[in-house]
Amino acid sequence: MKASYDLIVIGGGAAGFSAVTYAAEQGVRVALVTNGPLGGTCVNYGCVPSKYLLTTLALYKRIGKSVEWADIMEKAVEFSAGLRAEKYEQLLESLDVDLYRGNARFTGPHSIRVDDTTLWFDKAIIAVGGRTVAPPVDGVDMVRERLLDNELLFGSKVRELESVVVIGGRAQGVEVAQILARAGVRVTLLQRSPRLLPSEEPEAGKYMAKVLEDDGVEVLTGVSLARFDRGSNGYVSIRFTRGGEPMVREAKYVYLATGRRPKLQDMGLERVGVRVSKEGFIEVDSRLRAAPNIYAAGDCIGEPMLEPVAAREGYVAAVNALGGDLSMDYTVVPRAVFTDPEYATVGLTEAELARRIKACSCRVVDLSTVPKARILGRDYGFVKMVVDPRDKRVVGVHMLAPNASEAIHEAALAIRAGMTIDDIIDTIHVFPTVSEALKYAALAFYRNVYKMPCCLL
C-alpha cells in the first residue's frame, strides 16, 4: 500500500512543527520530512544557545568572574538538547505524525521522493528554513575550514577560540561579537554600512557600537571586503578598505553573519510550478500559497526571518492547506537583539513614517531618566517613540535598555490597538520598571521629562 497523506510538511523547524501540530490536532493524516535535527535552527543553532550564552555571560560579567569558552559552550549545547527533546522530539511522539528522515524532492504535483521512498499527498508545505551564505569575496574558498556560522559555532564543532573577525553588524553579528568578547576572545567586527544595525533607527547603531566597544570589540563600519588569504600559523588574513584606505586584520576564525538563503536546489520545484525570486526565496501570496496544492512558510520565503513569525506562517499555511482562509499580517512584528543591554523594536521607524505621510513626530528619551535603570546600575540606552502627528497614534517604538525584549510587548499591543500617546500616559505603570520608559517617551511630547518626580504624572 502506498504512503498517502492529507498533508506533508517538509522541514522540522518552527514553521514545520507549527504546521504539523495544527494538522495533527485536526485529525488529518500528516507526515513530516526533515534531514536535520528536530526543532531546526532556533533551538539547535540559533535563538536558544545564543541567548543562553548571552544571559550566562552577562551574569558572569556582573559578578566579575571569567569563564572558559569550552565549558560554557558545552552547557549551552546541553541546554539546547534538553529543550529539543522536550519541545520537539517528545511532542512529535505524542502526535499522530509519521516522520521521514531524508531529502525531499517533488516528483509531481502530488508526490515527493524521500531518498528511496515515494510519498503521496493532497497538500504540501515547504518549510526548509535557511543557511548562512558566504559573501562573494576573493579567496573565500581558500579559507573555508576557518569560516564559522551559527551551526558550526553553536553546534559544538569549535572548542578553542582565540581571535575571531565577525563579518556583519546586524542582529546576529552584534550578538555573536558580544558573546565571543565576553568569553575572552579577541574580536573585530566589520560592517559594510556606515553604522551597525543599519535597518534600525540611527540611534540604535550609535548606542550599540559603544556597547560592543565597552566589551573590547573593535568595531569598524563602512568597510568594503577585498580578499581572504591564508596567514601564518593557521590565521586568516582579511583584507578590506575603509574610507579608501587599505586595511587588514588577522584572526584564527572568521564568523559570517552575512545573511541566510534557503537550500532549494534539487527539490524539483520547477516540476510543480513553485517560483523562486532572484534573491533565492520561494514566492508566495498572502495566504502563503506557492503553487496549486503547495504552500511555503518560514525562512525559505524571506524576511522577516524570526522564529515566532515562522511559527505563525506555518500555522497559517496549514490552516489554508486544509481549507481555511487566513492571511499573514506583518504590520506589528516586535523583534529584539539580545545583547546586554538589549535592543528591541516594533512598528515604523522615523524615516519610514516620513516616507509614508511626509511628516513625523518623534521623541527620544535617554534611559538615565528612568529610575529602574539607575537602580539596576544600567542606565545606558534610550527609548524612541514615533507618532503619527495627525492623530497622535503610536506607530513605532525603539529602545535599547535592560529587558527591552520584555518591555517592547506593551508597545506592540499599543500599536496593534491604535492607541495614542495619551492612552499610554493615562495607563498606570508599575514603579520602578523599565517599561516606564515608554510612558516617559509619551510624556516627552508634552513636557521636559528630565524635570519630573520619580512617579510619573
N, C-alpha and C positions, 0 to 999 in steps of 0.2 A: 504494500500500500504506500502510495507516495505521500510525503510530508507536505501537508497543505495547511495554510494559516489564514485567518482573517486579517492579521496584521503582522508584518515582520519589521523589526526595528534594527537598523544597522548602526552600532555604536553603543558602548556601555558607559558613557559619561552622564553628566547631569541631564542633558536633553533626552538621551536614550532611556535612562531609568525613569524619568518623569513620564515618558510616553508609555513604557511597558507597564508601569504601576497603574496608570489610569485604565489602560486597555484590559489588564487582568481583572481589575475591580469591576469592569463591565461584563465580565463573564465570556469574553470572546477568546478564540484560540490565538495565542500570540507567541512569537519567538523573538529572541534577542540574539543577534550575531555580533561578536566582537573579537578582535585579535589582540587586545591589550588587557591590562588589569581592570577589574570591575571598579567603577567609580570615575574612570577617566582621569583627565589631567588634574582636576581640582583637588581631590582627596589624596592622590598619589604623588603628584609632582608640582602642584601649584598652590592654591589658596591655603590648604591645611598645613603642609610642612613649612611653608614660608612664614605664615602667621604664627605658628608655634615657635619658630626661631626668633622672629621679631619680638614676640612677647617675652620669651625667656631671656633674651639678651638685654632687653630693656630693664628687666628686674635685676640682672647681674650688674648692669651699669649703675643702677641706683644704689646698690649696696657696696659698690666698689670692688667687685670681685671679677677676676678674669676667668675665661673658660676655654677649654680645648675644643677645637672645631670637630675633631673626630668624635668626641664624647657627646656633644650636643646634637650633632648630625645623626648619630645612632639613635638617640632618644626621639628625634623628630620622625625618623623612619618608623620606629616602633609605634609612635602615636598614630601616624597615618595608617599603618597596618591594622591597628585596633579599630579605627573608625571605619576603614574599608570593610572589615569583617562584619561590624555591627550594622552599618547603614546600607551596605550593598550586598555582600555575599549572603548574609543571613536573611535579609529582606527578600532576595531573589528565591531562596529556598522556600520561603513562606508563600510565594505567589505561584500561580499555575502558569509558569512561563518556561518554555523549552529554551535551553541555552546551547548555542553552537559556537565553537571556537574556530576562528579562521578568517580568511579574507573573502569578502563578498564581491561577486561580480554579477551584474544583471545579464541574463541570457535572453530575456524577452520581457514584454510588458507586465507579466505576472509570474516571473520566475527569476531566481538567483542561484548561483553556484557558489557553495562554500567549500573550497578545496574540492573534494570528490563527491560532494553531496548536493543534489538539486532540491531546492525548496520552492514551493508554490505559494503564492499569496494573492489576496484580494487587493490589499493596500500595503504600501511600504513607506517607512520613514527613514531618511538618511540623516544620521546624527554622528558623523565620524570625527567631529572635533577638528583640531588643527595642530600643527607643529611649527617650531621656530624655523624661519628661513634665514640663511646666511646672506649677508649683503654682497652685492656683486663687486667685490674688491679683488684686485690682482693679488695672487699668492694665497688666496684663501684655502685652496686645496693642498698647498704645501704644509699647512699647519693644522690640518683637520683634527689631528689627535690632541691638539691643545685648545680646541674650541669647546666651550661649555654652553649648555642651555639648561632650561629648568629640569628636564628629565635627567640629565647627567648629574647636575648639582644636587638636586633633591632626591634623586633615586639612589643615593648612597654609592655612586660609582667613584667619587673622588673623596679621599680622606685627608690628604695633606695639601694645604693651600698656603702659599707664602705671599704671592702677589697676583693680582687679577686686574685686567683692564675691562671695565664694563662698557659696552657699546650700546648706547640708547638711554635716553633720560626721561622716558615716560614712566608709568606706574611701576612696571616690573623692574626697570633699570634702577630706579632710585631705591626701591625696596631691597634689591639684592646688594646694591652698593652699601647700604647701611648694615645689613646682615653681616657681610664679609668684614667690613671695617670694625664692627663691634666684636667680631670674633678674632681680631688681631691680625687680619690680612691687610697688606698694603694695597690700596685701591685707587685707581684712577677711573673717572667716568668721562666718556667722550660723548657729546651730544651734537648732532648736526645743526639744530636750530639755535637761535641766539639765546634761548633760555630753556630751563628744564620745564617739564610738563607743558609743552607748547600749545596744547589744545585747551588749556585751562586759563583762568584769569592771570594777567601778568603778575599780580601779587604772589600767586602760588609758586611760580618759578623762582622769584627772588627769595622768598622765605625758605623754600626747600633747599636752595643752594647753600644757605647758611647752616641749615640743619645738618646737611651732609658734611660740610667743611668742618663743623664743630666736632664731628666724629672722626676727622682725619682724612676724609675723602678729598682727593684732588679733583675738582670739578672744572672741566674745560668745555665750554659751549662754543657754537659757531665753527665747528671743525668739519673738514672735508677729508674723509679717509682716502688714502692714496694706495697703500700696499701693506700686505703682511709678509714678513720674512722670518726665516729661522735665525734665531740669535744663538749666542754661545751658551753652553751649559743647559740646554733644553729650554731656553727662553724664547718667547715670541717677540719679534720687533714689529711695532705698529707705527707706520709712517702716515702722517697726515699734515694738512696745512690749517693754520688758524690765523685769520686776518692777513692772509697772503704769505705768512711766514712758515716755512717747512719745520716740522717738529717730529719727534719720535719718542715713544715710550716703550719700555720692555717689561714683560711680566711672564710668569710661568704659565698663566692661562688667560684666555680671552672669553668673557661671558657675553653671549649675544642676546640682547633684548631688542631685537630688530624687527619684530613683527611676526605674525603667525599666518600660515596658509594651510588649508585642508589638503590631505593627500587623497586626491580623487583619481589618480592615474590607475588604469587597469580595472576600473569599476564598471566599465561598459555603459556609462551614462548616455553615450550617443545612441545606444540601442533603444532607449526608452524616452528620448526627447528631453532629457534634463539638460538645461543650458548652463554654462559656466561663464561668468563675467571675465573681462580681460584681466581683472585683479586676481582671478583664481577662485572665486566663491560661487556657490550654487545660487542661481537666481530663483526667487520665489515671489508669489503675490502676497497680498495682505493676510491671506489665510494660510500662508506657508506652503502652498501647493507649488511643486516644481515641474510637474508633468501629470497627465492623467494617471490617477491611482498612486502617485508618488508625491510625498511631502519631504521637507527638509527642515532641520532645526539645529540650533547651537552654533558653535564657532564656524562650522562649514558654510554658513550663509553670511558671515561677516559681522561687522560691528553692530551693536556693542557686544564685545566678547567678554561677557560676565556670567559667572555661574548661575545666579538667580534668574538672569534673562534667558539663559539656555534652558533652564528647568521650565520656565513659563512657556517658552517656544515649544518644547517637547510636549507639554500638556495641550497647548493649542493645536499643534499638528495632529495629535492623537484624537482629540475631540472631533476635528474636522474630517480626519480619515474615516472615522466611524459614524459619519453622518451629521455631525453638528455644524454650527456656523459661528465661529469665533474669529476675531481679528486681533493681531498684536497691536498693543498700544505702547509706543516708546516715548511718549511725551514726558513722563515723570519716571526717570530711572536714576535713583541715587547710586553713587559709587564712591569708593574710598581708596586711598593709598595708605597702607598700614605702616608707614614709617612712624617713628617716635619723635615728635608728635605726629598725629595722623592728619591727612588732608582729605576732606570729604566735600562732595559737591552734588547738587541736583538742580535741574532746570536750566535756564538760559544764562549765558554769560552777558556781561555788559555789551560786548561787541555784537553778539547775536541778536539781542533785543534792538539795538540801534539799527541794525540792518533791516529788521522787520518793520519797524514803525518810525524810523528816522528820529527816534527820541529815546531817552533812557533816564532813569533816576536811580542813583546808587549811593550807598554809604558803606564805608569801610571803618570798622572799629578795631582798634588794637586790643589784643587779648589781655594786656596788662590791666585793663579797666575792669575785668571780670574777677570778683573776689575768689571764686573757687580755683581759678587758675593760679592765683597767688598762693592760696593755701597749699596747693599741690607743688608749689615751687617750680611751676612750668608755665610761665605766663608769656612765652614767646609764641606769637601767632596772630591770627586775625580772623574776623568774620566779615564777609561782604554780602550785602543784600541788594538784589536787583529788583526794581519795582517798576511796573507799568505806570507812568505818570498820569495816564488818562483816568484811572480808577483806583490807583494805589494798591492794586493786586500784587502780591509777591510772586515773582516769576522765576527767581533764581536765588540760591544761597550757596556760598562757597566759604569754607572755613578750614583753617589749619589750627588744630588745638588738640589737647589730650582728649581721647574718647570722641573725637569728631564723628567717627563712623556710627556712633550711637545717637548723638545729638541730631544728625542730619535727617533722621526719620521724621522729626517734628516738621522740618522744612518741607519734606516730601509730601506729607499729609496736607500741609497748608497750601502748597501749590496745587495739589490734586483737587482740593476742595474750593479753590478760587478765593482763598482768604486774603484779606488786606493787612497792611501794617497795623491798622487799628485793631483788627482781630487778634494779632499777636500780642500787642500791648495790653489788651483787655484780658488776656489769659494769664491767670496767676501761675507763676513758675516757682518750683521748689528752690529755696535758698539754703546753702550755696550750691550751684550746679554749673557745669559748663554750658548746659542748654540755655542758661540765662543770656548767653552771648547773643542769641537770636533776638531776645527782647531788647537788648542794648542796641542792636543794629536797627530794629524797627523804631525805637525811640530816637535814634540819631537823625531821623528825618524831621524831627520837631525841635530838638534841643541838644545842648552840649552834654553828652553822656559822661564826659570826664569830670563833670562837676555835679555829682548826684550822691544821694545816700546809698548805702550798700543794698538795701532792699528797694527794688525798683518801684516807681510810681504806679 
